[in-house]
Amino acid sequence: MRRTLSILALGGICALAPAMHSRSAPVPAPPPPPYQIGLASWYGPGFQGQITTSGTPFNMMALTAAHRQLPLGTRVVVTNLCNGRSVVVLVNDRGPVPKSRIIDLSYEAAHVLQFNEAGLAPVSIRILPPGAKVDQQALVEPPLQPDAPHPSDYAYLRPPASLGE
């Protein structure tokens, strides 16, 4: 009896084997999880020309960012979770000062992400490996995805009105 069950179990595994070895197109790997998700802000005219932590003058029209922990010189993809737009920025400064925010972007980066007028936006941050090639234009306008989360799914990231920052 026990031998019969073992043979039946093996038969079940063998029945699955053709499905496991099908020649269909490979499924692309999902993107890695974000390094961080939270609020982004931007800084600009009041800091133009001031020396950043990296030693370079701040240029509000460059695609740069300030982050508390990431090593200076790290490139990250920042995605606005309200509209899906993304931009690659270089971390060249420390900040942001308010603890409720995870990254401070240059005015230009906020403009690309379309939150320069609002001042704050929920974002995700993904670290780019050194030397990674990225098509900046392809990042800006994401393709429509029918099963993508709706911006209201990220309402929990909006700061409470009582913060007043």
C-alpha positions as CSV (number, residue, x, y, z in Angstrom):
1,M,0.0,0.0,0.0
2,R,2.7,2.4,1.0
3,R,4.7,1.7,-2.3
4,T,1.5,2.3,-4.3
5,L,1.1,5.8,-2.7
6,S,4.7,6.6,-3.4
7,I,4.3,5.7,-7.1
8,L,1.1,7.7,-7.3
9,A,2.8,10.7,-5.7
10,L,5.7,10.5,-8.2
11,G,3.2,10.1,-11.0
12,G,1.6,13.4,-9.9
13,I,5.0,15.1,-10.0
14,C,5.7,13.7,-13.5
15,A,2.3,14.9,-14.7
16,L,3.3,18.4,-13.7
17,A,6.7,18.2,-15.4
18,P,5.5,19.1,-18.9
19,A,3.9,22.3,-17.6
20,M,7.1,23.2,-15.7
21,H,9.2,22.8,-18.9
22,S,6.9,24.6,-21.3
23,R,8.5,26.8,-24.0
24,S,6.3,29.8,-23.4
25,A,7.9,33.3,-23.2
26,P,9.7,33.9,-20.0
27,V,7.9,36.0,-17.4
28,P,9.9,39.2,-16.7
29,A,11.1,39.4,-13.1
30,P,9.2,41.9,-11.0
31,P,11.1,45.1,-10.2
32,P,12.9,45.2,-6.9
33,P,11.0,46.7,-4.0
34,P,11.5,50.4,-3.4
35,Y,14.3,51.4,-1.0
36,Q,11.9,53.9,0.6
37,I,8.4,55.2,0.2
38,G,7.3,58.5,1.7
39,L,7.0,62.2,1.1
40,A,9.3,64.3,-1.1
41,S,9.7,68.0,-1.1
42,W,11.9,70.3,-3.2
43,Y,14.3,73.2,-2.7
44,G,15.3,75.8,-5.2
45,P,15.9,79.6,-5.5
46,G,16.8,80.2,-1.8
47,F,19.7,77.7,-2.1
48,Q,20.9,78.4,-5.7
49,G,24.7,78.6,-5.8
50,Q,25.2,77.5,-2.2
51,I,27.7,74.7,-1.6
52,T,26.2,71.3,-1.1
53,T,27.5,68.6,1.2
54,S,29.3,67.1,-1.8
55,G,31.2,70.3,-2.4
56,T,29.5,71.4,-5.6
57,P,27.3,74.5,-5.9
58,F,23.6,73.8,-5.8
59,N,21.9,74.1,-9.1
60,M,18.1,74.1,-8.9
61,M,17.9,73.3,-12.6
62,A,20.0,70.1,-12.3
63,L,18.5,66.7,-11.4
64,T,19.8,66.3,-7.9
65,A,18.6,65.5,-4.4
66,A,19.3,65.6,-0.7
67,H,19.0,62.4,1.3
68,R,19.8,61.7,4.9
69,Q,21.6,58.3,4.6
70,L,22.3,57.4,0.9
71,P,26.0,57.8,0.0
72,L,26.8,61.0,-1.9
73,G,27.0,60.2,-5.6
74,T,24.3,57.6,-5.5
75,R,21.8,57.7,-8.4
76,V,18.2,56.9,-7.6
77,V,14.9,56.7,-9.5
78,V,12.3,58.7,-7.8
79,T,8.7,58.0,-8.8
80,N,5.7,60.3,-8.0
81,L,3.1,57.8,-6.7
82,C,0.2,60.2,-7.7
83,N,1.0,60.3,-11.4
84,G,3.6,57.5,-12.1
85,R,6.2,59.9,-13.5
86,S,9.8,59.1,-12.6
87,V,13.2,60.8,-12.7
88,V,16.8,59.8,-12.1
89,V,18.6,62.1,-9.7
90,L,22.0,62.3,-8.2
91,V,22.3,62.5,-4.4
92,N,24.7,65.4,-3.7
93,D,23.5,66.8,-0.5
94,R,22.1,66.0,3.0
95,G,18.5,66.5,4.0
96,P,15.6,67.0,4.1
97,V,15.4,68.8,7.5
98,P,11.7,67.9,8.3
99,K,11.6,64.3,9.6
100,S,8.2,63.8,7.8
101,R,10.0,63.7,4.4
102,I,12.4,61.2,2.9
103,I,14.0,63.2,0.1
104,D,14.5,66.8,-1.0
105,L,14.6,67.2,-4.8
106,S,15.9,70.1,-6.9
107,Y,13.3,72.3,-8.4
108,E,13.9,70.7,-11.8
109,A,13.4,67.2,-10.5
110,A,10.1,68.3,-8.8
111,H,9.1,69.9,-12.1
112,V,9.7,66.7,-14.0
113,L,7.6,64.8,-11.4
114,Q,4.9,67.6,-11.7
115,F,4.7,68.5,-8.0
116,N,6.7,71.7,-8.0
117,E,3.5,73.7,-7.4
118,A,2.1,71.4,-4.7
119,G,5.4,71.4,-2.9
120,L,5.1,67.8,-1.5
121,A,4.4,64.4,-3.2
122,P,4.3,60.8,-2.1
123,V,7.2,59.0,-3.9
124,S,9.1,55.8,-4.0
125,I,12.9,55.7,-4.2
126,R,14.8,52.9,-6.0
127,I,18.7,52.8,-6.0
128,L,20.3,52.4,-9.4
129,P,23.4,50.2,-9.5
130,P,26.6,52.0,-10.5
131,G,26.9,52.3,-14.3
132,A,23.3,51.5,-14.9
133,K,22.0,52.9,-18.2
134,V,18.6,54.6,-18.0
135,D,16.5,56.3,-20.6
136,Q,15.4,59.4,-18.8
137,Q,12.6,60.2,-21.3
138,A,11.1,56.7,-21.0
139,L,10.9,57.2,-17.2
140,V,9.1,60.5,-17.4
141,E,5.9,59.2,-19.2
142,P,5.1,55.7,-17.8
143,P,3.0,53.4,-20.0
144,L,-0.5,52.9,-18.8
145,Q,-1.0,49.8,-16.8
146,P,-4.6,48.6,-16.2
147,D,-3.8,47.0,-12.9
148,A,-1.6,49.8,-11.5
149,P,-2.5,51.2,-8.1
150,H,-4.7,54.3,-8.1
151,P,-3.2,57.5,-6.6
152,S,-5.8,57.3,-3.8
153,D,-4.2,54.1,-2.6
154,Y,-1.3,56.3,-1.3
155,A,-3.5,58.7,0.7
156,Y,-1.8,57.4,3.9
157,L,1.4,59.1,2.8
158,R,-0.1,62.6,2.8
159,P,1.0,64.6,5.9
160,P,-1.7,65.4,8.4
161,A,-2.8,69.1,8.2
162,S,-1.6,69.5,11.8
163,L,2.1,69.2,10.7
164,G,2.0,72.6,9.0
165,E,5.3,72.0,7.2
